[in-house]
Amino acid sequence: AGAMAEGEALVRESFEEEPSLQLLASLYGKAAPSIADVLGLLYANKKIGGLVRRYRDQGQMDRAAAAELDVLLDEVSLCLQRLEQFSWFLHRHATAKITGEQTAAQHAHETQLLRNNIVEVKKAELISGYIPLEESFMRNSVDKALKGGGKDEEDKVSSLVDEVFYVLKRCTFRALQTSSLNAMGDIIMYVNTLLVTTYKDALEQLLSSTDRLGELNLSGGLANLFRGTTVGGQVADMSRRQLGSAFDGTAYNNFQVSAGYVSKLLEALEGELRRVFGGANKKDEDKARECLSELKNANQVLTKSLQDAISRLGSVLERFFGPQLNAFGALDFESVQGEYGESQAVAELISSIESTLEPFRGELNEANFDSLVVTIVDQIVAPSFEKLVLGRKPCSFSLSGAMQFDRDLRSLSSFLSGLASRSVRDKLTRLSQIAIVLNLDDPSEIWEYNWGEQGAAGSASVVWRLSGEEVKRVMERRVDWGKERLAGL
């Protein structure tokens, strides 16, 4: 590149005209054999072909071999980066010398002058060795990390999570720094595959491993323990305190932190991409960014596995506050007399949920505990309350009963909102709207809430989550509203 720049300056000084593409191609042609020789020597002297065959067949490598391979991959990455940067240099010069009158065919012909087959062949050979070696290094390093059994007591996460993502970050950054779309694309796809198969399977194995008491399978698919097995019988007889003391939330935290690390890795790679591909054309940069988007899939897969696990955990915990939930459902809202506070039934339900979840607050990280609370609200509490009004055997409500339902719902909503650091009110929106309808003085007041209209931003209009049929069914639960009062709506 330096010789070309010097040659161009000499041509302008001697002949007072711009150098042609043919001159640049000629200069590159003289340098190309030496460039190809250097690439060939690197491939041969480092025995890259032999290393590829060895680690493809052998798989495992000791610490010394891994360290040597790590250094070699750095060298190959740097070499490929220089080659790609030189290609970008040539492309910029070729583009600058093409006039507007030239056809696309002429453009393609003249830019092709700056490509040299012997260099391209050697570069392809080097890339074909780099990719499987990087994959072998990554696979070996991740396998070793997954065998570790340490735990960060402060963050409540297995040490393997940080170790695995340290390896993945190092390998993906090195692949990106090659500036080769082929190398980067293959390595990113391999990382995605590794995360959604080997790594995810290892985390799920931790979920299904024995708990820290060494007796009961409590950390994973807890719902499966209640299906008549001996262990299931033991768990079914446990108190909430015993279950809480035996529970280990590390496996759940591993999933949540891992999904977050994938997002951080993607963000860091996108920042590095802008730096590395700063000299490339826009098309290559866009292709590189498209390669990185593969990692979004890994984030989604890990997040889905976590959500499924927390959903199973919520289903198991329901047995501890289910009786109080049923007791609230058994209230006679038609015979309720005027009261001014929450019912005893909802107070006991709140107390039961609080005592059930308290041990898990210390084991799950904040994000997972919030997810557990949201899951219990969304999948257990809200459907149970909604069933009281819209279920197959709905309750009947007097005006006083409707007011009691509203007070109890507000108390429960306030408690649940304070339990989690993220809002759960959205999960209770339908219930809140059911309470609004039940507490109308007259059915026609529904129009005061702009029923059927989309409220403008900043207006007081309610964005209704209930259908027209559901609103009608809610109104029918008020025993003091005759059918004739509803017929005109």
Buried (B, 14 or more C-beta within 10 A) or exposed (E): EEEBEEBBEEBEEEEEEEBEBEBBBEBBEEBBEEBBEEBBEBBEEBEBEEBBEBBEEEEEBEEEBBEBBBEBBEEBBEBBBBBBBBBBBBBEBBEEBEEEEEEEEEBEEBBEBBBBEBBBEBBEBBBBBBBBBBBBBBBBBBBBBBEBEEBBEEBBBBBBBBBBBEBBBBBBBBBBBBBBBBBBBBBBBBBBBBBBEBBBEBBBEBBEBBBBEEEBBBBBBBBBBBEEEEBBEEBEEBEBEBBBBBBBBBBBBBBBBBBBBBBEBBEBBBEBBEEBBEBBEEEBBEBBBEBBEBBEBBBEBBBEBBBBBBBBBBBBBBBBBBEBBEBBBEBEBBEBEEEEEBBEBBBBBBEBBBBBBEBBBEBBBEBBBBBBBBBBBBBBBBBBBBBBBBEEEBBBBBBBBBBBBBBBBBBBBEBBBEBBEEEBEEBBBBBBBBBBBBBBEEBEEBEEBBBEEEEEEEEEBBEBEBEEEBBBBBBBBBBEBEEEBBEEE
